[in-house]
Amino acid sequence: MKKLPLHFKILIGLIAGIIWALISSALGWNNFTINWIDPFGVIFIRLLKFIAVPLVLFSIISGVSGLSDTSKLGRLGGKTLLAYLITTIVAVSIGLVLVNIIKPGNMMDDEQRLKNRISYEMWLMENDLGPAQDGKSYIGMPENKHLLSNAWLGTVSEDDMKDVEEKKKLAKAQKEAGPLQFIVDMVPENIVVSISNNKLMLQVIFFAIFFGITIVLVPDSKTQPVVDFINSINAIFLKMVDVVMKAAPYFVFALLAGVIAKMADTPKEVIEIFIGLGSYSLTLVAGLFFMVFVFYPMMLKPFVKKLSYKEFFKNISPAQFLGFSTSSSAATLPVTMECVEDNMGVSKNITSFVLPVGATVNMDGTSLYQAVAVVFLAQLHMVDLTLVQQLTIVFTATLASIGAAATPSAGLVMMIIVLQSVGLNPAWVAIIFPVDRILDMCRTVVNITGDATVCTLIAKSEGELEKY
């Protein structure tokens, strides 16, 4: 066991966690799993999160202060944002193509879909939103009078609906913000508060870049003690990552066992959850699979020819498995940085800037998910989205992904904004709640793989890819 690579150990932990959760639910041990095993998974995420913010802070300061030419930072920033923007647009487009070809929402029973459509038209009337944007009306047809009930949402739990209302408030606040609010939000009022809040990672990045540039502008004789101190602190936090990762397989086991134990009380309920939304889940997973195993390797190959397909995944698999288990790009960031630096051979100057930015603004998996989920929900309610509306989804999902926090289920908040942008009911997010946690784990793998791919490409373009 000691000789096995870390990614294999983590994979064994993942599988063992799933098997244990199914056995414990079958034998009625879920309370034991939740009370005595799941807490170790929570501890694992907390360990990674408390390391992530200071590691980002000191890594960026160290990387930027090491640049003798500050103009290089501007070039690096431009390349990074452009690359992330391109991958995000591609991800949304792939999601839209798949969901329009497969049409997962149309696979539901026709009468149920008709009930859903009538509930949608009732919602439009109740909120004085006028007729449906596709110009069709089913509510006035005599043969549909017996269906005048909010059928689908009636099956959604009360807790889920409360969760929807909270997310709607967050989405409304974000939607009502001005066009430059994103830039305003990047500048911290109090850096201590920003460091203590994982959701304010962009502010930490802004401060770190500003601090690093200022170090370059001050004579070396005055800044060298500060630089040495920062480099030493950075090395200590990296060592913390190594120590935590030695126990990662056991923590991952606890994390997965807890997640599945909380989803349902019996294996049958877990299976039923996925069958009910199976067509949507499979469509989304197909898109995510394409991004990870086809698009990113194809993106790398023309520029990094010596890097084989197998080697690429071997290099970043520890971060991918960890991302799957934590559902958080931010929590996985320390391990992603370690994988890209040590295994891919990307210089610290590049990883310390590109990866923290990626963990904050690059959400390819989230963007693809929003595209698939919104069109699926529209299909489920017999709403035909026009080409213009689908292009609106591309635009809105791209912008929303930039603001999505790198934490579990943040994409649900962003999806409310996307639903509203094409005139759909934001409460529909409750429909996909049952499978969201597991699919969120898959989305995070895409986000992390995208970050690693872009970081490797930029390192190659800057001549700072040592191994390849």
C-alpha positions in Angstrom: 0.0 0.0 0.0 2.9 2.4 0.8 4.3 2.0 -2.7 1.1 3.0 -4.4 1.0 6.5 -6.0 -1.1 9.0 -4.1 -3.8 9.3 -6.8 -4.4 5.5 -6.6 -4.7 5.7 -2.8 -7.3 8.6 -3.2 -9.2 6.6 -5.8 -9.3 3.6 -3.4 -10.6 5.9 -0.6 -13.3 7.2 -3.0 -14.5 3.7 -3.9 -14.3 2.5 -0.3 -16.4 5.5 0.8 -19.1 4.9 -1.7 -19.2 1.1 -0.9 -19.4 1.9 2.9 -22.2 4.4 2.4 -24.3 1.9 0.4 -23.7 -0.8 3.0 -24.4 1.4 6.0 -27.6 2.7 4.4 -28.7 -0.9 3.6 -28.0 -2.0 7.2 -29.5 1.2 8.8 -26.2 2.6 10.0 -26.5 6.0 8.4 -26.7 7.8 11.7 -23.4 6.2 12.7 -21.8 7.2 9.4 -23.0 10.8 9.7 -22.1 11.2 13.4 -18.8 9.3 13.5 -17.3 9.2 10.0 -18.5 12.3 8.1 -16.9 14.7 10.6 -13.5 13.6 9.5 -14.4 14.6 5.9 -15.5 18.0 7.2 -12.2 18.4 9.0 -10.4 17.5 5.8 -12.1 20.3 3.9 -11.5 22.8 6.7 -7.8 21.9 6.7 -7.5 22.5 3.0 -9.5 25.7 3.1 -7.5 27.3 5.9 -4.3 26.5 4.0 -5.7 27.8 0.7 -6.0 31.5 1.5 -2.6 32.1 3.0 -1.0 29.9 0.4 -2.6 32.0 -2.4 -1.6 35.2 -0.6 2.1 34.3 -0.1 2.5 32.4 -3.4 1.3 35.4 -5.5 3.4 37.9 -3.5 6.4 35.6 -3.9 5.8 35.1 -7.6 5.1 38.7 -8.5 8.0 40.0 -6.4 10.3 37.7 -8.3 9.5 39.4 -11.6 12.2 41.8 -12.5 10.0 43.2 -15.3 6.5 44.3 -14.1 5.3 44.6 -17.7 5.4 40.7 -17.8 2.7 40.7 -15.2 0.3 42.6 -17.5 1.1 40.2 -20.4 0.6 37.2 -18.1 -2.7 38.6 -16.8 -4.0 39.3 -20.3 -3.1 35.7 -21.5 -4.7 34.2 -18.4 -8.0 36.0 -18.7 -8.3 35.4 -22.4 -7.5 31.7 -22.1 -10.1 31.3 -19.3 -12.7 33.2 -21.3 -12.2 31.0 -24.3 -12.5 27.7 -22.4 -15.6 29.0 -20.6 -17.4 29.9 -23.9 -16.4 26.5 -25.3 -17.8 24.8 -22.2 -21.2 26.6 -22.4 -21.4 25.9 -26.2 -20.7 22.2 -25.7 -23.4 22.1 -23.0 -25.9 23.7 -25.3 -25.1 21.4 -28.3 -25.5 18.3 -26.2 -28.7 19.3 -24.4 -30.3 20.3 -27.8 -29.3 17.0 -29.4 -30.2 14.6 -26.6 -33.2 16.6 -25.3 -33.2 15.1 -21.8 -36.2 17.1 -20.7 -38.4 15.6 -23.4 -37.8 12.1 -22.0 -40.2 12.8 -19.1 -43.8 11.6 -19.3 -45.8 13.9 -21.7 -48.6 14.4 -19.2 -46.2 15.4 -16.5 -44.5 17.8 -18.9 -47.9 19.3 -19.7 -48.6 19.8 -16.0 -45.2 21.5 -15.7 -46.0 23.8 -18.6 -49.3 24.9 -17.1 -47.6 25.5 -13.7 -45.1 27.7 -15.6 -47.9 29.7 -17.3 -49.6 30.1 -13.9 -46.4 31.4 -12.5 -46.1 34.0 -15.3 -49.7 35.1 -14.6 -49.2 35.4 -10.8 -46.1 37.5 -11.3 -47.6 39.7 -14.1 -44.9 38.7 -16.5 -47.1 38.5 -19.5 -47.4 35.6 -21.9 -44.7 32.9 -22.4 -41.8 34.1 -24.6 -42.3 31.2 -27.0 -45.8 32.6 -27.8 -47.7 29.4 -26.9 -50.5 29.0 -24.3 -51.8 25.8 -22.8 -53.5 27.1 -19.8 -56.6 28.3 -21.7 -57.2 25.0 -23.5 -60.4 23.3 -22.2 -58.8 19.8 -22.3 -56.1 21.0 -19.8 -58.4 22.3 -17.1 -57.9 19.2 -15.0 -54.2 19.8 -14.9 -54.4 23.3 -13.3 -52.0 22.4 -10.4 -48.5 23.1 -9.5 -47.7 19.4 -10.1 -43.9 19.2 -10.3 -42.9 21.7 -7.7 -45.4 20.1 -5.3 -43.1 17.1 -5.1 -40.2 19.3 -4.0 -39.4 19.3 -0.3 -40.1 22.3 1.9 -36.5 22.5 2.9 -35.4 22.7 -0.7 -37.9 25.5 -1.4 -36.5 27.5 1.5 -33.0 26.9 0.1 -34.3 28.2 -3.3 -35.6 31.4 -1.6 -32.3 32.1 0.0 -30.4 31.6 -3.3 -32.9 33.8 -5.1 -32.1 36.7 -2.7 -28.4 36.2 -3.3 -29.0 36.1 -7.1 -31.2 39.3 -6.9 -28.5 41.2 -5.1 -25.9 40.1 -7.7 -28.2 40.9 -10.6 -29.0 44.4 -9.4 -25.3 45.3 -9.0 -23.9 47.9 -11.4 -21.8 46.9 -14.5 -18.5 47.8 -12.7 -19.5 46.1 -9.4 -17.3 43.1 -10.2 -14.2 45.4 -10.4 -15.3 47.3 -7.2 -15.7 44.0 -5.4 -12.1 43.0 -6.3 -10.7 45.9 -4.1 -10.7 45.0 -0.4 -11.9 47.5 2.3 -10.1 45.5 5.0 -7.6 42.9 3.9 -7.9 41.1 7.3 -11.6 40.6 6.7 -10.9 39.4 3.1 -8.3 36.8 4.3 -10.8 35.5 6.8 -13.5 34.9 4.2 -13.1 32.3 1.5 -15.7 34.0 -0.7 -13.4 37.1 -1.0 -10.5 35.3 -2.7 -10.4 37.9 -5.6 -9.7 40.6 -3.0 -6.8 38.5 -1.6 -5.5 38.1 -5.1 -5.7 41.9 -5.8 -3.9 42.7 -2.6 -1.2 40.1 -3.2 -0.5 41.4 -6.8 -0.5 45.0 -5.6 1.8 44.1 -2.7 4.2 42.1 -4.9 4.4 44.9 -7.5 5.2 47.4 -4.8 8.1 45.2 -3.5 9.6 45.2 -7.0 9.4 49.1 -7.1 11.3 49.4 -3.7 15.1 48.9 -3.7 16.2 45.3 -2.9 18.3 46.4 0.1 15.0 47.4 1.9 12.7 44.6 0.7 15.0 41.5 0.9 14.1 40.7 4.5 10.4 40.8 3.6 10.9 38.6 0.5 12.9 36.1 2.5 10.1 36.0 5.1 7.4 35.6 2.5 9.3 32.8 0.8 9.8 31.0 4.1 6.1 31.3 5.1 5.2 30.0 1.6 7.4 27.0 2.0 5.8 26.2 5.4 2.3 26.3 3.9 3.4 24.0 1.1 4.8 21.6 3.6 1.4 21.7 5.4 -0.2 20.5 2.1 2.2 17.6 2.0 1.4 16.6 5.6 -2.4 16.8 5.0 -2.2 14.8 1.8 -0.6 11.9 3.5 -3.9 11.3 5.2 -6.0 12.3 2.1 -7.2 8.7 1.2 -8.7 8.2 4.7 -10.3 11.7 4.7 -11.7 11.2 1.2 -13.3 7.9 2.4 -15.0 9.8 5.3 -16.1 12.6 3.0 -17.7 10.4 0.4 -19.4 8.1 2.9 -20.9 11.1 4.6 -22.1 12.8 1.4 -24.0 9.7 0.2 -25.3 8.8 3.7 -27.0 12.3 3.8 -28.6 11.9 0.4 -30.9 9.0 1.2 -31.6 6.4 3.9 -31.5 3.3 1.7 -29.5 2.3 -1.5 -32.9 2.1 -3.3 -33.6 5.8 -2.6 -30.1 6.8 -3.9 -30.8 4.9 -7.1 -34.3 6.4 -7.4 -32.9 9.9 -7.1 -30.7 9.3 -10.1 -33.3 7.5 -12.2 -35.7 10.4 -11.7 -33.2 12.8 -13.2 -31.2 10.3 -15.1 -31.4 11.8 -18.6 -30.3 15.2 -17.3 -27.5 13.7 -15.2 -26.2 11.6 -18.1 -26.3 14.5 -20.5 -24.3 16.7 -18.1 -21.8 14.0 -17.3 -21.3 13.4 -21.0 -20.4 17.1 -21.5 -18.1 17.2 -18.5 -16.5 13.9 -19.7 -15.8 15.5 -23.1 -14.2 18.6 -21.6 -11.9 16.6 -19.4 -10.9 13.7 -21.7 -11.2 15.3 -25.1 -11.2 19.1 -25.2 -8.4 19.9 -22.7 -5.9 17.2 -24.0 -6.6 18.5 -27.6 -6.0 22.0 -26.4 -2.6 21.1 -25.0 -1.3 18.8 -27.7 -0.4 21.3 -30.4 1.6 23.4 -28.0 3.1 20.8 -25.6 3.9 17.9 -28.0 6.1 16.0 -25.6 3.3 15.6 -23.0 1.5 12.3 -23.6 -2.2 11.9 -23.0 -1.6 9.3 -20.2 1.1 11.5 -18.6 -1.1 14.5 -18.5 -3.7 12.7 -16.4 -1.1 11.0 -14.3 0.4 14.4 -13.4 -2.9 16.1 -12.3 -5.0 13.1 -11.1 -4.3 13.7 -7.4 -5.9 17.2 -7.7 -8.8 15.8 -9.9 -9.7 13.0 -7.3 -9.4 15.5 -4.5 -11.6 18.0 -6.4 -14.2 15.3 -6.9 -14.3 14.5 -3.2 -14.3 18.1 -1.9 -16.5 19.8 -4.6 -14.3 22.9 -4.1 -11.7 24.4 -6.5 -10.5 26.7 -3.6 -10.1 23.8 -1.2 -8.2 21.8 -3.8 -6.0 24.7 -4.9 -3.0 23.9 -2.7 -2.9 20.4 -4.2 -3.5 21.7 -7.8 -0.5 24.0 -7.4 1.7 21.2 -6.1 0.7 18.9 -9.0 1.2 21.5 -11.7 4.6 22.6 -10.3 6.1 19.3 -9.3 4.6 16.9 -11.9 4.0 19.2 -14.9 7.2 21.2 -14.4 5.5 24.7 -14.5 7.5 27.4 -12.8 6.3 28.8 -9.5 6.1 32.3 -11.1 3.3 31.0 -13.4 1.4 28.7 -11.0 1.3 31.3 -8.2 -0.6 33.7 -10.4 -2.6 31.6 -13.0 -4.0 28.9 -10.7 -5.4 31.2 -7.9 -7.0 33.4 -10.6 -8.4 30.2 -12.2 -9.8 28.8 -9.0 -11.7 32.1 -8.6 -12.9 33.0 -12.1 -12.5 29.9 -14.3 -15.6 27.7 -13.8 -15.9 25.7 -17.1 -17.8 22.9 -15.4 -20.2 25.3 -13.7 -20.8 27.1 -17.1 -21.5 23.8 -18.9 -23.8 22.7 -16.1 -25.8 26.0 -16.3 -26.3 25.6 -20.0 -27.5 22.0 -19.8 -29.6 22.6 -16.6 -31.4 25.7 -17.9 -32.3 24.1 -21.3 -33.3 20.8 -19.6 -35.6 22.7 -17.2 -37.1 24.5 -20.2 -37.7 21.2 -22.0 -39.2 19.8 -18.9 -41.8 22.6 -18.9 -42.4 22.4 -22.7 -40.8 25.8 -23.2 -39.0 26.2 -26.6 -36.0 28.5 -26.2 -35.1 30.5 -29.3 -31.6 30.9 -30.7 -31.4 34.4 -29.2 -32.4 33.1 -25.8 -29.8 30.3 -26.0 -27.1 32.9 -27.0 -28.3 34.9 -24.0 -27.5 31.8 -21.9 -24.0 31.7 -23.3 -23.4 35.3 -22.5 -25.0 35.2 -19.0 -23.5 31.9 -18.0 -20.0 33.1 -19.0 -20.3 36.3 -16.9 -22.0 34.5 -14.0 -19.2 31.9 -13.9 -16.7 34.6 -13.2 -18.6 35.6 -10.1 -19.3 32.1 -8.9 -17.5 31.3 -5.6 -15.2 28.3 -5.7 -17.3 26.5 -3.2 -19.8 23.6 -3.3 -23.2 24.5 -5.1 -22.3 28.1 -5.8 -23.4 27.4 -9.3 -27.0 27.1 -8.2 -27.0 30.8 -7.2 -25.6 31.7 -10.6 -28.1 29.5 -12.4 -31.0 31.5 -10.9 -29.6 34.6 -12.7 -29.3 32.6 -16.0 -32.9 31.3 -15.6 -34.2 34.8 -15.1 -32.3 36.1 -18.1 -34.4 33.9 -20.4 -37.7 34.5 -18.6 -37.9 31.2 -16.7 -38.9 30.5 -13.1 -35.9 30.6 -10.7 -37.6 28.2 -8.3 -37.0 25.4 -10.9 -33.5 25.0 -9.4 -35.2 22.9 -6.7 -36.0 20.3 -9.3 -32.3 19.4 -9.7 -31.4 19.6 -6.1 -31.5 15.8 -5.4 -28.6 15.1 -7.8 -26.7 18.4 -7.6 -24.2 17.4 -4.9 -22.8 14.5 -6.8 -22.9 16.4 -10.1 -21.1 19.3 -8.4 -18.3 16.9 -7.6 -18.0 16.1 -11.3 -18.1 19.8 -12.3 -15.2 20.6 -9.9 -13.0 18.0 -11.7 -13.6 20.0 -14.9 -12.8 23.3 -13.3 -9.5 22.0 -11.9 -8.5 20.3 -15.1 -9.2 23.5 -17.0 -7.1 25.5 -14.5 -4.2 23.1 -14.9 -4.4 23.1 -18.7 -4.4 26.9 -19.0 -1.6 27.2 -16.5 0.5 24.7 -18.5 -0.2 26.5 -21.8 0.7 29.9 -20.4 3.9 28.5 -18.9 4.8 27.1 -22.3 4.2 30.4 -24.0 6.4 32.2 -21.4 9.2 29.6 -21.7 8.6 28.5 -18.1 7.6 24.9 -18.6 10.7 22.9 -17.4 9.8 19.3 -18.1 8.2 19.6 -21.6 
